[in-house]
Amino acid sequence: MSIAERVKESVFAFRDGRFESALLSACIAAGATSRREHPSEKRDSVRYKAFVHDYRWLIGYVGLRGVVANRMKLASLHPDLKPAEDGSVGFEDVLYSVVRCCLVHEGGLQDYVILEPNVIFGYKDGKYQLPNHLSLGLIAAVVASPVNANERIGTTVNMPFLRSVLPLDLLWGKRDAIAKMMIDKSL
């Protein structure tokens, strides 16, 4: 299955309210894109985290409803998630260890992770709270990546941003144009 097909699958799952399925397909597309962007890096974790780090501005804008994620003070609920001395964990670490790895290797999110419609990203009552829109943030990053400029879905699939809805096939590989639209507040 191509990256474009994973993107399409993710957007359709999101539209159908299947947010965990949307997130799984988005994570797979992000992993494949990270492999293209960092071909000399052999470790998937390093590639994936680098991709999330590089595109956190867009992932946050779309998936966290306008918030750019850097480091957050959250409890470490996953054995592979190692907090810094100040107790913070990286956004990319959470997305890799808590979201991507659990979905891909364990078949679903853990009980300490919930997807909700009206949260940004946080921790409450012993659980990570992730927004339903997180998959759309990952998809926006995948589509924006210049290494995916030749991908196409082939049918009209629209992407909901904060202020507009745009056809995905017009956006593949156009990272700089998307950034400009964000700055101009047209997205």
Buried (B, 14 or more C-beta within 10 A) or exposed (E): EEBBBBBBBBBBBBEEEBBBBBBBBBBBBBBBBBBBBBEEBEEBBEBBBBBBBBBBBBBBBBBBBEBEBEBBEBBBBBEEBEBEEEEBBBBBBBBBBBBBBBBEEEEEBBEBBBBBEEBBBEBEEEBBBBBBBBBBBBBBBBBBBEBBEEBEBEEEBBBBBEEEEBEBBEBBBBBEEBBEBBEEEEB
